[in-house]
Amino acid sequence: MLNLIDSLFFLQYYFCIMEYDIKKAEKSLTAEFEGVNEIRDYNQRKVLKAFYDNRVAPEHFYTVSGYGHDDLGREVLDKVFAQVFCAEKALVRIHFASGTHTLACALFGNLKYGDKLLSAAGTPYDTMQEVIGTAGDDETKRASLIGNGVIYNEVPLLNGMEVDLKKLEEIVDDKTTMVLIQRSKGYSTRKSLSIDEIGEICQIVKKKNPECICFVDNCYGEFVDSKEPLEVGADLIAGSLIKNPGGGIVEAGGYIAGKELLVERAANRLTAPGIGSEGGAMFNQHRLIFQGLFMAPSIVSEAVKGAILAAKVFEDIGFNSAPKYNEKRTDIIQNIIFGKPEHLEEFCRTIQSLSPVNGYVTPIPEYIPGYEDKVIMAGGTFIEGSTIELSADGPMREPYVAYMQGGLNYAHVKICLEEMLKKL
């Protein structure tokens, strides 16, 4: 039975939701949406120029078989990505199984026994902890970076929220081989790192150790801003093609971009020393990857607009969300802090029920490889695991945060929010 305080709390939300006008909220976001459109247009021009400069043509959509030698389309694809991300070289391959696999290749390719890795933004997200070796079973740890002799340390977050730049400056020394900079917040309540903040981290690191590699996990951040990390001092970036840069149509893969030597080292880890970036048949996926990249700036802008509207709606009805609707964004993730497990579960189930694929399925919390806690995931997506498509998930641990991301079109996100208000 509800006590008096709970009853008043319930009535407050009930009347707030009953009176809520989502169209009015939408109209109040004109300035925020105009800012998103400006970034979209800038990035679309940048992508278009890369296609033109590299003379992309129909012959680049075909592929070779077997070893994948002399693949002209793969070569041009790498050049287009390199230009878009302001890199010396890029490695764009469907052979990357996930974003975590892509990041792991960049790490293992550039770190050897005795090298020192430092995480600048506290503890990385769950799957990366197993790659590094701070989590997982004995066999996982044996195969990890630490298991292969890499020395690891991390800079604790300041107040659990922000990068401690002063502490970072103290810890980085001439023995630090690489600093890992996770742009997106992952399953945490810290702020995602803006391009300016990434630039500041790189500046501090390079001042202490010019030879140290600044490596940015760029997942969820591509095309959200008008600059990318390599433009502000990073040496290497990596991301997934079933997130932002795939435009919602690429079926698998990832990319690594940056300084040529560092990218080629990562390629040697993906294939084998001596093969590097020169091998690997692409199985007729060139056209999809080219087209997905071309679509990406517009698709990302739709997802960002949806996240802004979600932030506005949930803030208006009394929930905490991050970032706020009027804050500058650096990724496509929207946190909604529920505080109770049942609220998180209901949110994810609502997203699932309004998905174009598997809308009839009811998600339940379950243990997933790479995660310490049970996770509930809603993702009725055309591409399995795609997070540029509308999805939501969260670990079943306090403060029970829903991580909403993606949306191939703004209208889909808006429809989901309208139905959530009805269900609430």
C-alpha positions as semicolon CSV with decimal commas, in nm:
position;residue;x (nm);y (nm);z (nm)
1;M;0,000;0,000;0,000
2;L;0,126;0,349;-0,084
3;N;0,202;0,575;0,209
4;L;0,101;0,942;0,201
5;I;0,434;1,067;0,062
6;D;0,435;0,805;-0,217
7;S;0,073;0,887;-0,299
8;L;0,146;1,259;-0,332
9;F;0,453;1,178;-0,541
10;F;0,244;0,961;-0,772
11;L;-0,028;1,225;-0,810
12;Q;0,230;1,494;-0,889
13;Y;0,370;1,288;-1,176
14;Y;0,027;1,176;-1,294
15;F;-0,104;1,528;-1,343
16;C;0,228;1,648;-1,486
17;I;0,220;1,375;-1,751
18;M;-0,151;1,410;-1,827
19;E;-0,102;1,778;-1,905
20;Y;0,223;1,735;-2,097
21;D;0,227;1,860;-2,455
22;I;0,517;1,702;-2,646
23;K;0,458;1,923;-2,951
24;K;0,497;2,231;-2,736
25;A;0,822;2,092;-2,598
26;E;0,937;2,022;-2,952
27;K;0,869;2,380;-3,063
28;S;1,078;2,512;-2,773
29;L;1,386;2,334;-2,910
30;T;1,426;2,543;-3,227
31;A;1,764;2,686;-3,128
32;E;1,902;2,345;-3,025
33;F;1,785;2,182;-3,349
34;E;1,934;2,461;-3,560
35;G;2,270;2,401;-3,396
36;V;2,248;2,030;-3,481
37;N;2,161;2,115;-3,842
38;E;2,466;2,339;-3,875
39;I;2,696;2,058;-3,761
40;R;2,518;1,814;-3,992
41;D;2,567;2,040;-4,294
42;Y;2,934;2,098;-4,215
43;N;3,004;1,727;-4,180
44;Q;2,805;1,638;-4,490
45;R;3,015;1,877;-4,697
46;K;3,331;1,727;-4,549
47;V;3,223;1,374;-4,638
48;L;3,113;1,477;-4,987
49;K;3,451;1,643;-5,051
50;A;3,633;1,326;-4,945
51;F;3,430;1,124;-5,196
52;Y;3,506;1,374;-5,472
53;D;3,874;1,415;-5,390
54;N;3,929;1,039;-5,393
55;R;3,731;0,993;-5,715
56;V;3,489;0,733;-5,576
57;A;3,336;0,542;-5,870
58;P;3,122;0,229;-5,930
59;E;3,432;0,015;-5,978
60;H;3,516;0,076;-5,612
61;F;3,201;-0,110;-5,507
62;Y;3,332;-0,443;-5,632
63;T;3,564;-0,667;-5,441
64;V;3,814;-0,945;-5,488
65;S;3,812;-1,291;-5,331
66;G;4,054;-1,512;-5,144
67;Y;4,344;-1,323;-4,992
68;G;4,193;-0,990;-5,095
69;H;4,508;-0,864;-5,264
70;D;4,496;-0,557;-5,491
71;D;4,149;-0,452;-5,373
72;L;4,110;-0,106;-5,526
73;G;3,779;-0,038;-5,352
74;R;3,924;-0,120;-5,010
75;E;4,217;0,110;-5,078
76;V;3,995;0,403;-5,175
77;L;3,761;0,336;-4,882
78;D;4,055;0,368;-4,644
79;K;4,156;0,695;-4,809
80;V;3,806;0,842;-4,782
81;F;3,784;0,758;-4,412
82;A;4,134;0,897;-4,356
83;Q;4,039;1,228;-4,516
84;V;3,709;1,255;-4,330
85;F;3,878;1,198;-3,993
86;C;4,191;1,402;-4,080
87;A;4,419;1,099;-4,050
88;E;4,740;0,993;-4,222
89;K;4,591;0,648;-4,269
90;A;4,269;0,458;-4,196
91;L;4,187;0,090;-4,169
92;V;3,818;0,019;-4,248
93;R;3,727;-0,349;-4,228
94;I;3,424;-0,570;-4,186
95;H;3,652;-0,819;-4,010
96;F;3,626;-0,629;-3,682
97;A;3,365;-0,821;-3,482
98;S;3,266;-0,523;-3,267
99;G;3,379;-0,190;-3,134
100;T;3,559;-0,371;-2,852
101;H;3,745;-0,589;-3,102
102;T;3,846;-0,280;-3,299
103;L;3,978;-0,108;-2,987
104;A;4,156;-0,426;-2,879
105;C;4,342;-0,444;-3,212
106;A;4,457;-0,085;-3,172
107;L;4,573;-0,153;-2,815
108;F;4,743;-0,489;-2,872
109;G;4,899;-0,366;-3,194
110;N;5,065;-0,069;-3,024
111;L;5,148;-0,206;-2,678
112;K;5,402;-0,473;-2,592
113;Y;5,541;-0,635;-2,280
114;G;5,654;-0,371;-2,028
115;D;5,469;-0,081;-2,192
116;K;5,251;0,141;-1,975
117;L;4,886;0,214;-2,052
118;L;4,700;0,488;-1,865
119;S;4,324;0,548;-1,879
120;A;4,263;0,923;-1,854
121;A;3,892;0,912;-1,767
122;G;3,868;0,667;-1,481
123;T;3,764;0,305;-1,528
124;P;3,675;0,216;-1,889
125;Y;3,343;0,050;-1,963
126;D;3,283;-0,315;-1,881
127;T;3,397;-0,491;-2,199
128;M;3,720;-0,291;-2,209
129;Q;3,802;-0,395;-1,854
130;E;3,829;-0,752;-1,977
131;V;4,050;-0,648;-2,269
132;I;4,277;-0,464;-2,025
133;G;4,267;-0,743;-1,766
134;T;4,111;-0,577;-1,461
135;A;3,800;-0,795;-1,489
136;G;3,701;-1,139;-1,616
137;D;3,787;-1,499;-1,536
138;D;4,136;-1,645;-1,528
139;E;4,144;-1,736;-1,897
140;T;4,019;-1,392;-2,000
141;K;4,281;-1,224;-1,784
142;R;4,551;-1,450;-1,930
143;A;4,467;-1,323;-2,279
144;S;4,437;-0,958;-2,171
145;L;4,686;-0,673;-2,197
146;I;4,791;-0,716;-1,835
147;G;4,820;-1,091;-1,895
148;N;5,065;-1,011;-2,175
149;G;5,280;-0,790;-1,956
150;V;5,135;-0,443;-2,018
151;I;5,138;-0,222;-1,709
152;Y;4,806;-0,049;-1,646
153;N;4,694;0,248;-1,440
154;E;4,402;0,489;-1,447
155;V;4,327;0,843;-1,335
156;P;4,033;0,838;-1,092
157;L;3,750;1,070;-1,182
158;L;3,720;1,395;-0,991
159;N;3,405;1,372;-0,776
160;G;3,312;1,068;-0,984
161;M;3,214;1,296;-1,273
162;E;3,503;1,472;-1,445
163;V;3,856;1,403;-1,566
164;D;4,112;1,506;-1,305
165;L;4,350;1,701;-1,527
166;K;4,584;1,786;-1,240
167;K;4,616;1,421;-1,142
168;L;4,662;1,324;-1,508
169;E;4,956;1,563;-1,534
170;E;5,110;1,410;-1,221
171;I;5,078;1,050;-1,338
172;V;5,194;1,082;-1,700
173;D;5,570;1,040;-1,725
174;D;5,833;0,951;-1,981
175;K;5,754;0,582;-1,932
176;T;5,386;0,617;-2,026
177;T;5,343;0,452;-2,367
178;M;4,976;0,524;-2,432
179;V;4,691;0,721;-2,279
180;L;4,344;0,580;-2,346
181;I;4,074;0,847;-2,373
182;Q;3,721;0,712;-2,370
183;R;3,507;0,980;-2,534
184;S;3,166;0,842;-2,437
185;K;3,060;0,781;-2,079
186;G;2,990;0,409;-2,117
187;Y;2,783;0,260;-1,834
188;S;2,867;0,544;-1,596
189;T;2,719;0,873;-1,487
190;R;3,026;1,077;-1,574
191;K;3,009;1,332;-1,850
192;S;3,111;1,227;-2,198
193;L;3,421;1,413;-2,310
194;S;3,384;1,704;-2,548
195;I;3,629;1,761;-2,832
196;D;3,775;2,055;-2,638
197;E;3,829;1,836;-2,331
198;I;3,995;1,568;-2,543
199;G;4,223;1,836;-2,685
200;E;4,312;1,954;-2,336
201;I;4,397;1,599;-2,227
202;C;4,619;1,549;-2,534
203;Q;4,794;1,878;-2,469
204;I;4,875;1,781;-2,109
205;V;4,998;1,436;-2,213
206;K;5,217;1,565;-2,496
207;K;5,367;1,833;-2,273
208;K;5,481;1,566;-2,025
209;N;5,572;1,303;-2,287
210;P;5,571;1,398;-2,657
211;E;5,619;1,033;-2,758
212;C;5,314;0,908;-2,568
213;I;5,029;0,784;-2,791
214;C;4,695;0,956;-2,730
215;F;4,434;0,697;-2,830
216;V;4,065;0,797;-2,836
217;D;3,780;0,548;-2,819
218;N;3,557;0,743;-3,057
219;C;3,249;0,518;-3,034
220;Y;2,917;0,707;-3,037
221;G;3,090;1,039;-3,107
222;E;3,149;1,055;-3,482
223;F;2,981;1,352;-3,656
224;V;2,817;1,481;-3,338
225;D;3,058;1,776;-3,345
226;S;3,224;1,963;-3,629
227;K;3,567;1,832;-3,528
228;E;3,706;1,487;-3,460
229;P;3,973;1,393;-3,200
230;L;4,262;1,375;-3,448
231;E;4,209;1,746;-3,515
232;V;4,281;1,838;-3,152
233;G;4,593;1,636;-3,084
234;A;4,497;1,267;-3,072
235;D;4,727;1,021;-3,250
236;L;4,483;0,736;-3,300
237;I;4,104;0,682;-3,296
238;A;3,880;0,381;-3,338
239;G;3,510;0,309;-3,366
240;S;3,240;0,073;-3,484
241;L;3,065;0,073;-3,822
242;I;2,735;-0,037;-3,664
243;K;2,738;0,289;-3,473
244;N;2,759;0,643;-3,614
245;P;2,985;0,613;-3,921
246;G;2,790;0,322;-4,070
247;G;2,481;0,534;-4,121
248;G;2,253;0,255;-4,001
249;I;2,307;0,031;-4,305
250;V;2,654;-0,119;-4,262
251;E;2,622;-0,478;-4,144
252;A;2,946;-0,520;-3,949
253;G;3,295;-0,389;-3,895
254;G;3,497;-0,106;-3,753
255;Y;3,761;0,153;-3,836
256;I;4,094;0,270;-3,697
257;A;4,245;0,600;-3,810
258;G;4,541;0,817;-3,721
259;K;4,915;0,817;-3,770
260;E;5,020;0,574;-4,040
261;L;5,263;0,374;-3,825
262;L;5,010;0,326;-3,545
263;V;4,730;0,221;-3,783
264;E;4,956;-0,029;-3,960
265;R;5,055;-0,180;-3,626
266;A;4,686;-0,229;-3,550
267;A;4,641;-0,387;-3,894
268;N;4,915;-0,637;-3,812
269;R;4,716;-0,737;-3,508
270;L;4,391;-0,775;-3,706
271;T;4,552;-0,992;-3,976
272;A;4,916;-1,094;-3,924
273;P;5,261;-0,936;-3,932
274;G;5,363;-0,902;-4,294
275;I;5,002;-0,890;-4,415
276;G;4,877;-0,587;-4,226
277;S;4,633;-0,375;-4,425
278;E;4,715;-0,542;-4,758
279;G;4,495;-0,850;-4,713
280;G;4,140;-0,947;-4,632
281;A;3,854;-0,994;-4,879
282;M;3,564;-0,756;-4,812
283;F;3,282;-0,979;-4,940
284;N;3,111;-0,718;-5,156
285;Q;3,050;-0,480;-4,865
286;H;3,224;-0,178;-5,016
287;R;2,911;-0,008;-5,147
288;L;2,728;-0,036;-4,815
289;I;3,022;0,111;-4,625
290;F;3,068;0,395;-4,873
291;Q;2,694;0,469;-4,869
292;G;2,668;0,438;-4,491
293;L;2,947;0,689;-4,443
294;F;2,780;0,927;-4,686
295;M;2,451;0,900;-4,493
296;A;2,613;0,920;-4,149
297;P;2,609;1,298;-4,086
298;S;2,234;1,315;-4,149
299;I;2,153;0,996;-3,957
300;V;2,359;1,111;-3,659
301;S;2,180;1,448;-3,658
302;E;1,843;1,268;-3,642
303;A;1,963;1,065;-3,342
304;V;2,095;1,376;-3,167
305;K;1,764;1,559;-3,216
306;G;1,581;1,261;-3,071
307;A;1,812;1,260;-2,769
308;I;1,753;1,633;-2,715
309;L;1,377;1,583;-2,723
310;A;1,402;1,289;-2,482
311;A;1,609;1,499;-2,241
312;K;1,351;1,779;-2,256
313;V;1,055;1,546;-2,203
314;F;1,199;1,357;-1,908
315;E;1,334;1,671;-1,743
316;D;0,992;1,835;-1,774
317;I;0,814;1,545;-1,603
318;G;1,064;1,532;-1,317
319;F;1,337;1,281;-1,400
320;N;1,708;1,356;-1,403
321;S;1,870;1,323;-1,743
322;A;2,218;1,385;-1,879
323;P;2,314;1,572;-2,079
324;K;2,047;1,838;-2,035
325;Y;1,849;1,925;-2,345
326;N;2,033;2,257;-2,390
327;E;2,386;2,128;-2,322
328;K;2,645;2,087;-2,598
329;R;2,671;1,725;-2,702
330;T;2,965;1,505;-2,789
331;D;2,790;1,169;-2,845
332;I;2,448;1,023;-2,921
333;I;2,385;0,879;-2,574
334;Q;2,112;1,011;-2,347
335;N;2,112;0,908;-1,982
336;I;1,781;0,891;-1,798
337;I;1,828;0,824;-1,428
338;F;1,536;0,628;-1,283
339;G;1,667;0,526;-0,942
340;K;1,457;0,207;-0,940
341;P;1,509;-0,118;-1,132
342;E;1,145;-0,156;-1,232
343;H;1,145;0,187;-1,399
344;L;1,453;0,099;-1,600
345;E;1,298;-0,230;-1,708
346;E;0,969;-0,066;-1,811
347;F;1,152;0,199;-2,013
348;C;1,350;-0,062;-2,207
349;R;1,042;-0,276;-2,264
350;T;0,856;0,021;-2,405
351;I;1,141;0,094;-2,648
352;Q;1,140;-0,272;-2,752
353;S;0,763;-0,278;-2,806
354;L;0,794;0,017;-3,044
355;S;1,083;-0,125;-3,244
356;P;1,041;-0,220;-3,610
357;V;1,204;-0,560;-3,551
358;N;1,111;-0,799;-3,267
359;G;0,861;-0,551;-3,126
360;Y;0,671;-0,842;-2,972
361;V;0,970;-0,954;-2,765
362;T;0,994;-0,865;-2,395
363;P;1,352;-0,791;-2,281
364;I;1,460;-0,916;-1,940
365;P;1,779;-0,851;-1,743
366;E;2,046;-1,112;-1,812
367;Y;2,420;-1,165;-1,783
368;I;2,603;-1,079;-2,106
369;P;2,967;-1,166;-2,188
370;G;3,190;-0,875;-2,093
371;Y;2,964;-0,731;-1,822
372;E;2,980;-0,788;-1,447
373;D;2,613;-0,707;-1,375
374;K;2,296;-0,821;-1,541
375;V;2,206;-0,594;-1,831
376;I;1,868;-0,521;-1,985
377;M;1,880;-0,438;-2,353
378;A;1,612;-0,311;-2,587
379;G;1,714;-0,321;-2,949
380;G;1,467;-0,418;-3,217
381;T;1,719;-0,324;-3,483
382;F;1,774;-0,425;-3,845
383;I;2,144;-0,480;-3,769
384;E;2,206;-0,687;-3,458
385;G;2,363;-0,471;-3,188
386;S;2,338;-0,152;-3,393
387;T;2,332;0,149;-3,162
388;I;2,282;0,412;-3,428
389;E;1,936;0,257;-3,452
390;L;1,706;0,345;-3,162
391;S;1,792;0,129;-2,865
392;A;1,819;0,146;-2,489
393;D;2,002;-0,055;-2,230
394;G;2,147;-0,037;-1,884
395;P;2,314;-0,247;-1,615
396;M;2,096;-0,358;-1,327
397;R;2,284;-0,160;-1,066
398;E;2,229;0,169;-0,888
399;P;2,134;0,435;-0,984
400;Y;1,949;0,234;-1,254
401;V;2,026;0,447;-1,555
402;A;1,877;0,393;-1,900
403;Y;2,126;0,461;-2,177
404;M;1,919;0,559;-2,477
405;Q;2,096;0,601;-2,808
406;G;2,035;0,621;-3,177
407;G;1,734;0,666;-3,398
408;L;1,751;0,633;-3,775
409;N;1,491;0,906;-3,793
410;Y;1,369;1,166;-3,549
411;A;1,003;1,071;-3,603
412;H;1,061;0,723;-3,457
413;V;1,212;0,866;-3,139
414;K;0,923;1,111;-3,106
415;I;0,663;0,835;-3,146
416;C;0,835;0,631;-2,873
417;L;0,835;0,927;-2,636
418;E;0,466;0,995;-2,703
419;E;0,379;0,632;-2,624
420;M;0,595;0,635;-2,311
421;L;0,400;0,932;-2,180
422;K;0,076;0,742;-2,239
423;K;0,207;0,435;-2,058
424;L;0,334;0,640;-1,767
